[in-house]
Amino acid sequence: MAHFNGGTTIHYERLAVSRTEPARAVERGQILRLALHDQRVPVIARALNVEENTVRCWLKRFNAAGLDGLADAPRSGRPTT
Protein backbone atom coordinates (compact mmCIF):
# COMPACT_ATOMS: atom_id res chain seq x y z
CA MET A 1 0.00 0.00 0.00
CA ALA A 2 1.26 3.46 -0.85
CA HIS A 3 0.86 6.49 1.42
CA PHE A 4 -0.43 9.66 -0.28
CA ASN A 5 -1.18 13.28 0.48
CA GLY A 6 -3.33 15.68 -1.56
CA GLY A 7 -0.58 17.24 -3.71
CA THR A 8 0.96 13.90 -4.47
CA THR A 9 -2.38 12.51 -5.59
CA ILE A 10 -2.83 15.25 -8.18
CA HIS A 11 0.69 14.79 -9.55
CA TYR A 12 0.60 11.00 -9.93
CA GLU A 13 -2.90 11.11 -11.47
CA ARG A 14 -1.57 13.42 -14.19
CA LEU A 15 1.47 11.21 -14.61
CA ALA A 16 -0.68 8.07 -14.97
CA VAL A 17 -2.48 9.48 -18.02
CA SER A 18 0.30 11.59 -19.54
CA ARG A 19 1.00 11.37 -23.26
CA THR A 20 4.27 13.31 -23.06
CA GLU A 21 6.10 11.64 -20.16
CA PRO A 22 8.32 8.60 -20.81
CA ALA A 23 6.40 5.31 -20.78
CA ARG A 24 8.18 4.06 -17.68
CA ALA A 25 7.13 7.19 -15.73
CA VAL A 26 3.52 6.73 -16.85
CA GLU A 27 3.64 3.09 -15.76
CA ARG A 28 4.85 4.14 -12.30
CA GLY A 29 2.00 6.63 -12.07
CA GLN A 30 -0.46 3.89 -13.01
CA ILE A 31 0.97 1.65 -10.27
CA LEU A 32 0.38 4.41 -7.72
CA ARG A 33 -3.12 5.15 -9.00
CA LEU A 34 -4.16 1.50 -8.69
CA ALA A 35 -2.55 1.24 -5.24
CA LEU A 36 -4.52 4.28 -4.07
CA HIS A 37 -7.70 2.52 -5.17
CA ASP A 38 -6.84 -0.35 -2.80
CA GLN A 39 -5.73 -2.78 -5.50
CA ARG A 40 -3.36 -5.48 -4.29
CA VAL A 41 0.05 -6.08 -5.86
CA PRO A 42 -0.96 -9.17 -7.89
CA VAL A 43 -3.96 -7.33 -9.36
CA ILE A 44 -1.85 -4.28 -10.25
CA ALA A 45 0.81 -6.48 -11.86
CA ARG A 46 -1.74 -8.30 -14.02
CA ALA A 47 -3.52 -5.09 -15.01
CA LEU A 48 -0.27 -3.47 -16.19
CA ASN A 49 1.36 -6.64 -17.50
CA VAL A 50 4.41 -6.30 -15.24
CA GLU A 51 6.00 -8.53 -12.62
CA GLU A 52 4.78 -8.36 -9.01
CA ASN A 53 8.34 -7.57 -7.90
CA THR A 54 8.30 -4.50 -10.15
CA VAL A 55 5.13 -3.23 -8.49
CA ARG A 56 6.54 -3.87 -5.02
CA CYS A 57 9.79 -2.12 -5.92
CA TRP A 58 8.07 1.08 -7.03
CA LEU A 59 5.67 1.12 -4.09
CA LYS A 60 8.59 0.71 -1.67
CA ARG A 61 10.55 3.48 -3.37
CA PHE A 62 7.51 5.76 -3.30
CA ASN A 63 6.87 5.06 0.38
CA ALA A 64 10.52 5.75 1.22
CA ALA A 65 11.11 8.88 -0.88
CA GLY A 66 7.77 10.11 -2.22
CA LEU A 67 7.57 11.17 -5.84
CA ASP A 68 11.35 11.66 -5.94
CA GLY A 69 11.68 7.91 -5.40
CA LEU A 70 9.99 7.26 -8.75
CA ALA A 71 12.78 8.89 -10.73
CA ASP A 72 15.28 6.66 -12.49
CA ALA A 73 18.41 6.12 -10.44
CA PRO A 74 21.69 7.11 -12.10
CA ARG A 75 23.23 4.27 -14.07
CA SER A 76 26.71 3.67 -15.32
CA GLY A 77 27.40 3.51 -19.02
CA ARG A 78 26.01 5.36 -21.98
CA PRO A 79 22.91 7.52 -21.37
CA THR A 80 19.64 6.39 -22.87
CA THR A 81 18.59 8.06 -26.11
C-alpha positions, 0 to 999 in steps of 0.5 A, a space after each residue: 500500500 502506498 501512502 499519499 497526500 493531496 498534492 501527491 495525488 494530483 501529480 501522480 494522477 496526471 502522470 498516470 495518463 500523460 502522453 508526453 512523459 516517458 512510458 516508464 514514468 507513466 507506468 509508475 503513475 499507473 501503479 500508484 493510481 491503482 494502489 490508491 484505489 486499494 488494489 493489491 500487488 498481484 492485481 496491479 501487476 496483471 492489469 499493467 502486465 508487469 511482474 509483481 516484484 516490479 510493483 513492489 519495488 516502485 511502491 517501496 521506493 515511493 513510500 521511502 522517498 515520495 515522488 522523488 523515489 519514482 525517478 530513475 536512479 543514475 546508471 553507469 554507461 552510456 545515457 539512454 537516447 
